[in-house]
Amino acid sequence: MTTLEDDRTQSGLATELSRLARPARGLHAASDRGLLLAGRRARLRENQANAERWLCLVEFYRRRLSTEEQRRAASPHFALTARQETVVEIGALWGMDSSRVRKELNVALFLCQHAAEIWQLCLAGQLDGYRATLIADAAREKLDSDEAIARFSTQVLKLLRKHLTGVDGDPDAEPIVTCTVKQLRNAITYALSKVQPVRAEEEFRKAYAARGAFARDDVPGMAWLSVNGRVDQVRLAHHRLTLAARRKRAEGDERTLDQLRSDLALDLLTGKEDAAPVPAYARPIVNLTVPIQTVMGLSDDPGELSGGTVVPASLARMIADEPGGTWHRMLTDGAGRLVELSTKSYQPTGPIWEHVVAEHSVCFRPACDAPSTECDLDHRVAWPLGPTDTTNLWPGCRTDHRTKHAPGFSVEQAPDGSYALRTAAGFRHPIPVTTHPVSDDFSWPEVDPDGFQFGATELRQTLEVFQQWSELSRTRKPELLWEADFDEGLTESEWAAVWGSRPAA
């Protein structure tokens, strides 16, 4: 029941929205599809405008850089560096504080000079500034050579191109990058681990050694307890708390899942018996997909947990060696697809569940990051018209499982076998095929026609060679300088060492 004041507020809001809609080319009269497409076009223009602003920023900096020596000669004590003058000129005019100007200049310079294809996506409006900044910051902070940056950019571009999508049925609509921020962060972490595996291992071991439990006060009467540790162990703990909380809810407990997870965790730590019971039919699962070369120690390529979280090679091997852990070798056909498993009942068997969550890391909806181990198994084609097998099942979070069956929504299959989600507003969103981590560093030799395999001594000697090679090839170069006064007083050769060449006036 609403009050008179609430009614007036609602009426005023409706009037204001109507007033704002009229000058916006009649959005109030647009169809749902037209409204969403208009917003998408605005998003494209917003991305283009941001890239144009960055282009102006870089060009102004370049001009100040080209005249820096003359200004310094004219006034040795008071001349500003190119970066300092850029910050002073732009800050007040564009309404940006100094740190933001410097930050955006660093990002734009990196994209222009070291990631040309990613920069072109920005200029076309297909990639927004926030995602571009995530990419640039990771490379600037973690990589220390042009060759490493090039390899990193190539890896990240694979994800951007995979998620560069247009509008089905509208050939004039410009494609934009639609990956989630979590998907991009995972891709960045994976690319960094591929390019500099030694550094990734060092960072993991340092963080693992610094693990701990920390308590801090919050608002009066409340406090936080934080525990950090291996990602697989934290996942298991959280999953167990979730299963126990759902059991409590099923028994009639009115607390929310978050409240129950908090209460059950504290009950468990303070010694209460049966603090976090798990239903008999369920147990916490962490699913790791990793190249066999990594498990055997022949490669340091990373693995992935369900949901796309990247784990370094050493942690993957630790998980592989965990007591009580179960590994499943998934058989594939000649095209690299997992071999089909099936049952005649509606409920999938354990092997089918293991197969599906291994093949699909996340929920089927393109913009959902829910880990497959926490999702329902959904029939693409409703049972019994569609079978309960690994070709007709995929993971769907509870919301998207319901979405597929909601009025106006459906999953469609194209003639080429791919699937897409059809929405109530009439849009068709292709569902991308899941990719898995692979090792491209080492290839297996052709199988001996007589069936002989590596001997243990041969394998040990090979591993020793690989370890020596890894140590010798480890980079010793300092990181590229991107901040502060790196451009003050550099000679031409020093500049070339960092940038490649000094820009022309």
C-alpha positions as CSV (number, residue, x, y, z in Angstrom):
1,M,0.0,0.0,0.0
2,T,1.4,3.4,-1.0
3,T,0.9,6.8,0.6
4,L,-0.2,10.0,-1.1
5,E,3.4,11.2,-1.0
6,D,4.5,8.0,-2.7
7,D,1.9,8.5,-5.4
8,R,3.1,12.0,-6.0
9,T,6.7,10.8,-6.2
10,Q,5.8,8.2,-8.7
11,S,3.7,10.6,-10.7
12,G,6.6,13.2,-10.7
13,L,9.1,10.5,-11.8
14,A,6.8,9.4,-14.7
15,T,6.4,13.1,-15.8
16,E,10.2,13.7,-15.7
17,L,10.9,10.5,-17.7
18,S,8.3,11.5,-20.3
19,R,9.8,15.0,-20.5
20,L,13.3,13.6,-21.0
21,A,12.1,11.1,-23.6
22,R,10.5,13.7,-25.9
23,P,13.7,15.4,-27.1
24,A,15.4,12.0,-27.5
25,R,13.9,11.4,-30.9
26,G,10.7,10.0,-29.5
27,L,12.1,7.2,-27.4
28,H,8.8,7.0,-25.4
29,A,7.1,5.8,-28.6
30,A,9.8,3.3,-29.6
31,S,9.3,-0.4,-29.5
32,D,11.2,-2.5,-26.9
33,R,13.6,-3.6,-29.7
34,G,14.1,-0.1,-30.9
35,L,14.7,1.2,-27.4
36,L,17.4,-1.4,-26.8
37,L,19.0,-0.8,-30.2
38,A,19.1,3.0,-29.5
39,G,20.9,2.3,-26.3
40,R,23.4,0.1,-28.0
41,R,24.1,2.8,-30.6
42,A,24.6,5.3,-27.8
43,R,27.1,2.9,-26.2
44,L,29.0,2.7,-29.5
45,R,29.1,6.5,-29.7
46,E,30.2,6.7,-26.1
47,N,33.1,4.4,-26.8
48,Q,34.1,6.3,-29.9
49,A,34.0,9.6,-28.0
50,N,36.2,8.2,-25.3
51,A,38.8,7.0,-27.8
52,E,38.7,10.4,-29.6
53,R,39.4,12.1,-26.3
54,W,42.4,9.8,-25.7
55,L,43.6,10.6,-29.2
56,C,43.5,14.3,-28.4
57,L,45.4,13.6,-25.2
58,V,48.2,11.6,-27.0
59,E,48.5,14.2,-29.8
60,F,48.8,17.1,-27.3
61,Y,51.4,15.2,-25.3
62,R,53.3,14.4,-28.5
63,R,53.4,18.1,-29.5
64,R,54.7,19.1,-26.0
65,L,57.3,16.4,-26.3
66,S,58.6,17.6,-29.6
67,T,59.3,21.1,-28.3
68,E,60.5,20.1,-24.8
69,E,64.2,20.6,-25.5
70,Q,63.6,24.1,-26.9
71,R,61.5,25.1,-23.9
72,R,64.2,23.6,-21.5
73,A,66.9,25.5,-23.3
74,A,64.9,28.8,-23.1
75,S,64.2,28.3,-19.4
76,P,66.3,25.6,-17.7
77,H,64.9,26.1,-14.2
78,F,61.2,26.6,-14.9
79,A,60.3,24.6,-18.1
80,L,57.8,21.9,-17.6
81,T,58.2,18.4,-18.9
82,A,55.8,17.2,-21.6
83,R,53.9,15.2,-19.1
84,Q,53.7,18.0,-16.6
85,E,52.4,20.5,-19.1
86,T,49.9,18.0,-20.4
87,V,48.5,17.5,-16.9
88,V,48.3,21.2,-16.2
89,E,46.6,22.1,-19.4
90,I,44.1,19.3,-19.5
91,G,43.2,19.0,-15.8
92,A,41.0,22.1,-15.3
93,L,39.8,22.2,-18.9
94,W,38.5,18.6,-19.0
95,G,37.5,18.5,-15.3
96,M,40.0,15.7,-14.5
97,D,42.4,15.5,-11.6
98,S,46.1,15.1,-12.2
99,S,46.3,11.4,-11.4
100,R,43.5,10.6,-13.8
101,V,45.1,12.6,-16.6
102,R,48.4,10.8,-16.1
103,K,46.6,7.4,-15.9
104,E,44.7,7.9,-19.1
105,L,47.8,9.2,-20.9
106,N,49.7,6.0,-20.0
107,V,46.8,3.8,-21.2
108,A,46.4,5.7,-24.4
109,L,50.2,5.7,-25.1
110,F,50.4,2.0,-24.5
111,L,47.5,1.2,-26.8
112,C,48.8,3.4,-29.6
113,Q,52.3,2.1,-29.5
114,H,52.0,-1.5,-28.4
115,A,48.5,-2.8,-29.1
116,A,47.5,-1.4,-32.5
117,E,44.6,-3.9,-33.1
118,I,43.1,-3.3,-29.6
119,W,43.5,0.5,-30.2
120,Q,41.6,0.2,-33.5
121,L,38.7,-1.6,-31.6
122,C,38.6,1.5,-29.3
123,L,38.6,4.0,-32.2
124,A,35.7,2.1,-33.9
125,G,33.7,2.2,-30.6
126,Q,33.8,-1.6,-30.3
127,L,35.8,-1.6,-27.1
128,D,35.1,0.6,-24.1
129,G,37.6,2.5,-22.2
130,Y,37.3,0.5,-19.0
131,R,38.1,-2.8,-20.6
132,A,40.9,-1.2,-22.6
133,T,42.3,0.2,-19.4
134,L,42.3,-3.3,-17.7
135,I,44.3,-4.6,-20.6
136,A,46.8,-1.8,-20.7
137,D,47.4,-1.7,-17.0
138,A,48.1,-5.4,-16.8
139,A,50.7,-5.2,-19.6
140,R,52.3,-2.0,-18.3
141,E,52.7,-3.4,-14.7
142,K,53.6,-7.0,-15.5
143,L,55.5,-7.2,-18.7
144,D,59.0,-6.0,-19.4
145,S,59.7,-6.4,-23.1
146,D,58.1,-5.6,-26.4
147,E,58.1,-9.3,-27.4
148,A,56.2,-10.2,-24.2
149,I,53.7,-7.4,-24.8
150,A,53.1,-8.5,-28.4
151,R,52.5,-12.1,-27.2
152,F,50.2,-10.9,-24.5
153,S,48.2,-8.7,-26.8
154,T,47.8,-11.6,-29.3
155,Q,46.4,-13.8,-26.5
156,V,43.9,-11.2,-25.3
157,L,42.8,-10.4,-28.8
158,K,41.6,-14.0,-29.1
159,L,39.0,-13.3,-26.4
160,L,38.0,-9.9,-27.8
161,R,37.4,-11.3,-31.3
162,K,35.5,-14.2,-29.9
163,H,33.1,-11.8,-28.2
164,L,33.0,-9.2,-30.9
165,T,29.3,-9.6,-31.8
166,G,26.8,-7.7,-33.9
167,V,23.0,-7.8,-33.9
168,D,21.4,-10.9,-35.5
169,G,19.1,-9.8,-38.3
170,D,20.6,-6.3,-38.5
171,P,23.7,-6.3,-40.8
172,D,24.2,-2.6,-40.4
173,A,24.8,-2.8,-36.6
174,E,28.4,-2.4,-35.7
175,P,29.8,-5.3,-33.6
176,I,31.0,-4.5,-30.1
177,V,33.0,-6.5,-27.5
178,T,30.5,-8.2,-25.2
179,C,32.6,-10.3,-22.9
180,T,32.0,-9.7,-19.2
181,V,34.7,-8.0,-17.1
182,K,35.3,-11.2,-15.2
183,Q,35.9,-13.1,-18.6
184,L,38.3,-10.4,-19.6
185,R,40.2,-10.4,-16.3
186,N,40.5,-14.2,-16.6
187,A,41.8,-13.9,-20.1
188,I,44.3,-11.3,-19.0
189,T,45.5,-13.5,-16.2
190,Y,45.8,-16.5,-18.5
191,A,47.7,-14.5,-21.1
192,L,50.2,-13.2,-18.4
193,S,50.7,-16.8,-17.2
194,K,51.3,-18.0,-20.7
195,V,53.8,-15.2,-21.5
196,Q,55.7,-15.1,-18.2
197,P,55.0,-18.4,-16.4
198,V,58.0,-17.9,-14.0
199,R,56.7,-14.6,-12.8
200,A,53.2,-16.0,-12.4
201,E,54.6,-18.9,-10.2
202,E,56.6,-16.5,-8.1
203,E,53.6,-14.3,-7.5
204,F,51.5,-17.3,-6.5
205,R,54.1,-18.7,-4.1
206,K,54.7,-15.3,-2.5
207,A,50.9,-14.8,-2.0
208,Y,50.5,-18.3,-0.7
209,A,53.3,-17.8,1.8
210,A,51.5,-14.6,3.0
211,R,48.1,-16.3,3.5
212,G,46.3,-15.7,6.8
213,A,43.1,-14.9,8.7
214,F,42.4,-11.3,9.5
215,A,39.7,-9.7,11.7
216,R,38.7,-6.0,11.7
217,D,35.9,-4.0,13.3
218,D,33.0,-2.7,11.2
219,V,30.0,-0.6,12.4
220,P,29.3,-0.9,16.2
221,G,28.5,-4.5,17.1
222,M,29.8,-6.0,13.8
223,A,33.2,-7.2,12.5
224,W,34.7,-8.9,9.5
225,L,36.7,-12.2,9.5
226,S,38.7,-12.6,6.3
227,V,40.5,-15.8,5.3
228,N,42.6,-16.1,2.2
229,G,44.2,-19.2,0.8
230,R,44.4,-21.4,-2.3
231,V,41.5,-20.6,-4.7
232,D,40.4,-24.2,-4.9
233,Q,40.2,-24.6,-1.1
234,V,38.3,-21.3,-0.7
235,R,35.9,-22.5,-3.5
236,L,35.3,-25.8,-1.7
237,A,34.7,-24.0,1.7
238,H,32.2,-21.6,0.1
239,H,30.5,-24.3,-1.8
240,R,30.1,-26.4,1.3
241,L,28.6,-23.4,3.2
242,T,26.2,-22.8,0.3
243,L,25.0,-26.5,0.3
244,A,24.5,-26.4,4.0
245,A,22.6,-23.1,3.8
246,R,20.3,-24.5,1.1
247,R,19.6,-27.5,3.3
248,K,18.6,-25.2,6.2
249,R,16.4,-23.2,3.8
250,A,14.7,-26.4,2.6
251,E,14.0,-27.3,6.2
252,G,12.1,-24.0,6.7
253,D,14.9,-21.6,8.0
254,E,13.9,-18.1,7.0
255,R,17.4,-16.6,7.0
256,T,18.8,-15.6,3.7
257,L,21.6,-17.7,2.1
258,D,24.2,-15.0,2.9
259,Q,23.0,-14.9,6.5
260,L,23.1,-18.6,6.8
261,R,26.6,-18.8,5.2
262,S,27.9,-16.3,7.8
263,D,26.2,-18.0,10.7
264,L,27.2,-21.5,9.7
265,A,30.9,-20.5,9.2
266,L,31.1,-18.9,12.6
267,D,29.3,-21.9,14.2
268,L,31.8,-24.2,12.6
269,L,34.8,-22.1,13.7
270,T,33.5,-21.7,17.3
271,G,33.1,-25.4,17.7
272,K,29.4,-26.1,17.4
273,E,28.6,-29.6,16.4
274,D,27.0,-30.3,13.1
275,A,27.7,-26.7,12.2
276,A,27.7,-27.0,8.4
277,P,25.9,-30.3,7.4
278,V,25.9,-31.1,3.7
279,P,23.0,-33.0,2.1
280,A,23.7,-36.6,1.5
281,Y,23.1,-36.3,-2.2
282,A,25.6,-33.5,-2.7
283,R,29.2,-32.7,-2.0
284,P,31.4,-29.7,-2.8
285,I,33.1,-30.0,-6.2
286,V,36.0,-28.0,-7.7
287,N,36.5,-28.7,-11.3
288,L,39.9,-28.0,-12.9
289,T,40.8,-28.3,-16.5
290,V,44.5,-28.4,-17.3
291,P,46.7,-29.6,-20.1
292,I,48.3,-33.0,-19.5
293,Q,51.7,-31.5,-20.1
294,T,51.3,-29.2,-17.1
295,V,50.3,-32.1,-14.8
296,M,53.3,-34.1,-15.9
297,G,55.7,-31.1,-15.4
298,L,56.5,-30.8,-19.1
299,S,55.0,-27.3,-19.3
300,D,54.0,-24.4,-17.1
301,D,50.8,-23.5,-18.9
302,P,48.1,-22.6,-16.5
303,G,44.8,-24.4,-15.9
304,E,41.2,-23.1,-15.3
305,L,38.7,-23.7,-12.6
306,S,35.0,-23.7,-13.3
307,G,33.9,-20.1,-14.0
308,G,37.2,-19.4,-15.8
309,T,39.4,-18.6,-12.8
310,V,43.0,-19.2,-13.9
311,V,45.4,-21.2,-11.7
312,P,49.2,-21.3,-12.1
313,A,50.9,-24.6,-13.1
314,S,52.3,-25.3,-9.7
315,L,48.8,-25.0,-8.1
316,A,47.4,-27.2,-10.8
317,R,50.0,-29.9,-9.8
318,M,49.2,-29.4,-6.1
319,I,45.5,-30.0,-6.8
320,A,46.4,-33.0,-8.9
321,D,48.4,-34.4,-6.0
322,E,45.7,-33.6,-3.3
323,P,44.8,-36.7,-1.2
324,G,41.3,-37.8,-2.0
325,G,41.1,-35.9,-5.2
326,T,39.6,-37.6,-8.3
327,W,40.8,-37.1,-11.8
328,H,38.7,-37.9,-14.8
329,R,40.3,-38.4,-18.2
330,M,37.8,-37.1,-20.8
331,L,38.0,-39.0,-24.1
332,T,37.7,-37.0,-27.3
333,D,36.9,-37.8,-30.9
334,G,39.0,-36.8,-33.9
335,A,37.5,-33.3,-33.9
336,G,38.4,-32.7,-30.2
337,R,34.9,-33.1,-28.9
338,L,34.2,-35.1,-25.8
339,V,32.8,-38.5,-26.4
340,E,29.1,-38.7,-25.7
341,L,27.5,-40.3,-22.6
342,S,23.8,-40.8,-22.1
343,T,21.0,-42.2,-20.0
344,K,17.3,-42.9,-20.6
345,S,16.1,-41.1,-17.4
346,Y,15.5,-37.4,-16.9
347,Q,18.1,-37.2,-14.1
348,P,21.7,-37.3,-15.4
349,T,24.1,-39.8,-14.0
350,G,27.3,-38.9,-12.1
351,P,29.6,-39.5,-15.1
352,I,27.3,-37.3,-17.3
353,W,27.4,-34.5,-14.7
354,E,31.2,-34.7,-14.5
355,H,31.5,-34.7,-18.3
356,V,29.2,-31.6,-18.7
357,V,30.8,-29.4,-16.1
358,A,34.2,-30.3,-17.5
359,E,33.1,-29.4,-21.1
360,H,31.3,-26.2,-20.1
361,S,33.1,-24.0,-17.6
362,V,30.2,-21.5,-17.0
363,C,26.5,-21.0,-17.5
364,F,25.3,-21.2,-21.1
365,R,24.1,-17.6,-21.3
366,P,26.9,-15.5,-23.0
367,A,27.0,-12.8,-20.3
368,C,26.8,-15.0,-17.3
369,D,29.9,-16.1,-15.3
370,A,28.3,-18.6,-12.9
371,P,30.6,-21.6,-12.5
372,S,29.2,-24.8,-14.0
373,T,29.7,-26.7,-10.8
374,E,27.2,-24.4,-9.1
375,C,24.6,-24.5,-11.9
376,D,21.7,-26.8,-12.8
377,L,22.1,-29.2,-15.7
378,D,19.6,-28.0,-18.4
379,H,18.3,-29.9,-21.4
380,R,18.8,-27.8,-24.5
381,V,15.8,-29.6,-26.1
382,A,13.3,-30.3,-23.3
383,W,13.2,-33.9,-22.1
384,P,11.8,-36.4,-23.3
385,L,11.9,-34.8,-26.8
386,G,15.6,-34.2,-26.1
387,P,17.8,-37.0,-24.6
388,T,19.6,-36.8,-21.3
389,D,23.1,-37.0,-22.7
390,T,26.2,-34.9,-22.9
391,T,25.2,-33.4,-26.3
392,N,21.9,-32.1,-25.0
393,L,22.9,-30.9,-21.6
394,W,24.7,-27.8,-20.5
395,P,25.0,-25.8,-17.2
396,G,22.5,-23.1,-16.5
397,C,22.4,-20.9,-13.4
398,R,19.0,-21.0,-11.7
399,T,18.0,-17.6,-13.2
400,D,19.0,-18.4,-16.7
401,H,17.5,-21.9,-16.4
402,R,14.2,-20.2,-15.8
403,T,14.8,-17.6,-18.4
404,K,15.0,-20.2,-21.1
405,H,11.5,-21.3,-20.3
406,A,10.0,-17.8,-19.6
407,P,7.4,-16.4,-22.1
408,G,9.1,-15.0,-25.2
409,F,12.5,-16.7,-24.5
410,S,13.9,-19.8,-26.2
411,V,17.1,-21.6,-27.3
412,E,17.4,-22.1,-31.0
413,Q,19.8,-24.3,-33.0
414,A,21.2,-23.2,-36.3
415,P,21.8,-25.5,-39.3
416,D,25.5,-25.5,-38.4
417,G,24.7,-27.1,-35.0
418,S,25.4,-23.9,-33.0
419,Y,22.9,-22.5,-30.5
420,A,21.6,-19.1,-29.7
421,L,19.4,-17.5,-27.0
422,R,16.2,-15.8,-28.4
423,T,15.0,-13.0,-26.1
424,A,11.5,-11.6,-25.5
425,A,12.5,-8.4,-27.2
426,G,13.3,-10.3,-30.4
427,F,17.1,-10.4,-30.2
428,R,19.1,-13.5,-31.0
429,H,22.4,-13.9,-29.0
430,P,24.8,-16.7,-30.2
431,I,26.1,-18.9,-27.5
432,P,29.8,-19.3,-28.0
433,V,31.5,-22.7,-27.8
434,T,33.5,-23.3,-24.7
435,T,37.3,-23.3,-25.1
436,H,39.8,-25.1,-22.9
437,P,43.4,-24.4,-21.8
438,V,45.9,-26.1,-24.1
439,S,49.7,-26.2,-24.2
440,D,51.4,-25.1,-27.3
441,D,54.9,-25.1,-25.9
442,F,55.6,-28.8,-26.4
443,S,54.2,-31.3,-28.9
444,W,54.2,-35.0,-28.4
445,P,56.3,-37.1,-30.8
446,E,54.6,-39.4,-33.2
447,V,53.5,-42.7,-31.5
448,D,56.1,-45.4,-32.0
449,P,54.6,-48.1,-34.3
450,D,55.8,-50.7,-31.8
451,G,54.0,-49.0,-28.9
452,F,57.1,-48.0,-26.9
453,Q,56.7,-44.9,-24.6
454,F,59.1,-42.7,-22.7
455,G,61.2,-44.5,-20.1
456,A,61.4,-43.0,-16.6
457,T,65.1,-42.2,-17.0
458,E,64.5,-40.5,-20.3
459,L,61.6,-38.5,-18.8
460,R,63.7,-37.4,-15.8
461,Q,66.6,-36.2,-18.1
462,T,64.1,-34.4,-20.3
463,L,62.6,-32.6,-17.3
464,E,66.1,-31.5,-16.2
465,V,66.8,-30.0,-19.6
466,F,63.5,-28.2,-19.5
467,Q,64.3,-26.8,-16.1
468,Q,67.7,-25.5,-17.2
469,W,66.2,-24.0,-20.3
470,S,63.5,-22.2,-18.3
471,E,66.1,-20.7,-16.0
472,L,68.4,-19.6,-18.8
473,S,65.5,-18.0,-20.8
474,R,64.1,-16.2,-17.8
475,T,64.1,-12.4,-18.5
476,R,66.4,-10.2,-16.5
477,K,65.2,-6.9,-18.0
478,P,63.7,-4.2,-15.7
479,E,60.1,-3.3,-16.3
480,L,59.3,-0.6,-18.8
481,L,59.0,2.8,-17.2
482,W,55.6,4.4,-17.7
483,E,55.2,6.9,-14.9
484,A,56.8,9.9,-13.2
485,D,59.8,11.5,-14.9
486,F,60.8,8.8,-17.3
487,D,60.7,11.3,-20.2
488,E,62.9,13.9,-18.6
489,G,66.4,14.1,-20.1
490,L,66.4,10.9,-22.0
491,T,68.8,10.6,-24.9
492,E,67.7,9.3,-28.3
493,S,69.2,5.9,-27.6
494,E,67.5,5.8,-24.1
495,W,64.2,6.7,-25.6
496,A,64.6,4.1,-28.3
497,A,65.2,1.5,-25.7
498,V,61.9,2.2,-24.1
499,W,59.7,3.4,-27.0
500,G,61.4,2.2,-30.1
501,S,61.7,5.7,-31.6
502,R,61.0,9.3,-30.6
503,P,57.8,10.7,-32.3
504,A,58.3,13.3,-34.9
505,A,57.2,16.9,-34.4
